[in-house]
Amino acid sequence: MNELIRDKIKQSKTLRGPFPSFDIEKTPNNPHCLFEEWFQFAIDNDVYEPHSMTLSTVDKQGYPDSRVLILKDIDEEGWYFATSSLSKKGEQLRHNPNVSLCFYWSIVGRQIRIRGTVKKMSQNLSSLDFMKRGTVAKAVALIEKQSQVLEDPAEFENALTEKLIGLKDDPSLVSSSWSLYQVDAREVEYWQANEDRKHIRLVYRLDGDRWTKNILWP
Ligand SMILES: Cc1cc2nc3c(=O)[nH]c(=O)nc-3n(C[C@H](O)[C@H](O)[C@H](O)COP(=O)(O)O)c2cc1C
């Protein structure tokens, strides 16, 4: 291993601030509303791609798997992402719908962790999401091979060209595997960094049909 890089890792600074305050007393009674408040705050503070989040799933053997996805929407029912149901994560979700989402916005020292269960939305809603994608993104999805082994990069280029031509002929083409998923949360934690390491943690947990709030030790 490169010693220089190892030293750089050890010397790297984190959570330098300055960070905003987080007044737990003023938080809403449900985590979805607080997400909206924090998301607006992230936008106001120029957080880069605040809608990027880590989705963790679990495979058949019980091993967790994580990757970054785009948050597509949020409402009272949950958080939404879209992907191919034929992908590795799609297969994992079919087997085990339990997931977690994690957002980290370093410039404001905020982390949001969401644990819940996914529900696959209707083909109609999935198609509407697909139609909002750019042409190349649509063409890539139409190949329907996400997460499969690519033996030769030329195969990808050829398949992409073919799908782009197909889309030019018929712009209404929709991938049959493209799926919108809803994460129905049962636990959501809001974590605010503090320069003096007195980090603030607030967790919402679903108890029946109401949310409870607790502060956690940092
Ligand atoms: C910023 C960013 C956004 C991404 N957004 C998506 C997305 O919305 N949907 C998607 O299927 N993959 C997205 N990806 C690619 C995934 O991270 C991942 O490589 C892909 O979905 C395959 O994952 P899987 O093999 O676990 O199924 C994104 C990657 C990055 C870095």
Ligand as a Chemical Component Dictionary entry (heavy atoms), coordinates in Angstrom:
data_LIG
# 
_chem_comp.id                   LIG 
_chem_comp.type                 NON-POLYMER 
_chem_comp.pdbx_formal_charge   0 
_chem_comp.three_letter_code    LIG 
# 
loop_
_chem_comp_atom.comp_id 
_chem_comp_atom.atom_id 
_chem_comp_atom.alt_atom_id 
_chem_comp_atom.type_symbol 
_chem_comp_atom.charge 
_chem_comp_atom.model_Cartn_x 
_chem_comp_atom.model_Cartn_y 
_chem_comp_atom.model_Cartn_z 
_chem_comp_atom.pdbx_ordinal 
LIG C1  C1  C 0 -24.721 10.242 -7.576  1  
LIG C2  C2  C 0 -25.205 8.906  -8.079  2  
LIG C3  C3  C 0 -26.536 8.756  -8.390  3  
LIG C4  C4  C 0 -27.026 7.518  -8.852  4  
LIG N1  N1  N 0 -28.368 7.391  -9.071  5  
LIG C5  C5  C 0 -28.867 6.184  -9.442  6  
LIG C6  C6  C 0 -30.285 5.990  -9.562  7  
LIG O1  O1  O 0 -31.101 6.899  -9.299  8  
LIG N2  N2  N 0 -30.725 4.757  -9.963  9  
LIG C7  C7  C 0 -29.861 3.732  -10.224 10 
LIG O2  O2  O 0 -30.332 2.645  -10.588 11 
LIG N3  N3  N 0 -28.524 3.874  -10.076 12 
LIG C8  C8  C 0 -27.996 5.076  -9.694  13 
LIG N4  N4  N 0 -26.640 5.212  -9.519  14 
LIG C9  C9  C 0 -25.765 4.034  -9.761  15 
LIG C10 C10 C 0 -25.781 3.119  -8.513  16 
LIG O3  O3  O 0 -24.909 3.654  -7.518  17 
LIG C11 C11 C 0 -25.354 1.675  -8.822  18 
LIG O4  O4  O 0 -24.091 1.657  -9.441  19 
LIG C12 C12 C 0 -26.333 0.953  -9.758  20 
LIG O5  O5  O 0 -27.675 1.261  -9.436  21 
LIG C13 C13 C 0 -26.134 -0.561 -9.675  22 
LIG O6  O6  O 0 -26.324 -1.007 -8.360  23 
LIG P1  P1  P 0 -26.570 -2.548 -7.984  24 
LIG O7  O7  O 0 -25.571 -3.341 -8.780  25 
LIG O8  O8  O 0 -26.353 -2.664 -6.522  26 
LIG O9  O9  O 0 -27.992 -2.888 -8.383  27 
LIG C14 C14 C 0 -26.131 6.433  -9.038  28 
LIG C15 C15 C 0 -24.771 6.599  -8.710  29 
LIG C16 C16 C 0 -24.329 7.810  -8.222  30 
LIG C17 C17 C 0 -22.873 7.938  -7.825  31 
# 
loop_
_chem_comp_bond.comp_id 
_chem_comp_bond.atom_id_1 
_chem_comp_bond.atom_id_2 
_chem_comp_bond.value_order 
_chem_comp_bond.pdbx_ordinal 
LIG C1  C2  SING 1  
LIG C2  C3  SING 2  
LIG C2  C16 DOUB 3  
LIG C3  C4  DOUB 4  
LIG C4  N1  SING 5  
LIG C4  C14 SING 6  
LIG N1  C5  DOUB 7  
LIG C5  C6  SING 8  
LIG C5  C8  SING 9  
LIG C6  O1  DOUB 10 
LIG C6  N2  SING 11 
LIG N2  C7  SING 12 
LIG C7  O2  DOUB 13 
LIG C7  N3  SING 14 
LIG N3  C8  DOUB 15 
LIG C8  N4  SING 16 
LIG N4  C9  SING 17 
LIG N4  C14 SING 18 
LIG C9  C10 SING 19 
LIG C10 O3  SING 20 
LIG C10 C11 SING 21 
LIG C11 O4  SING 22 
LIG C11 C12 SING 23 
LIG C12 O5  SING 24 
LIG C12 C13 SING 25 
LIG C13 O6  SING 26 
LIG O6  P1  SING 27 
LIG P1  O7  DOUB 28 
LIG P1  O8  SING 29 
LIG P1  O9  SING 30 
LIG C14 C15 DOUB 31 
LIG C15 C16 SING 32 
LIG C16 C17 SING 33 
# 
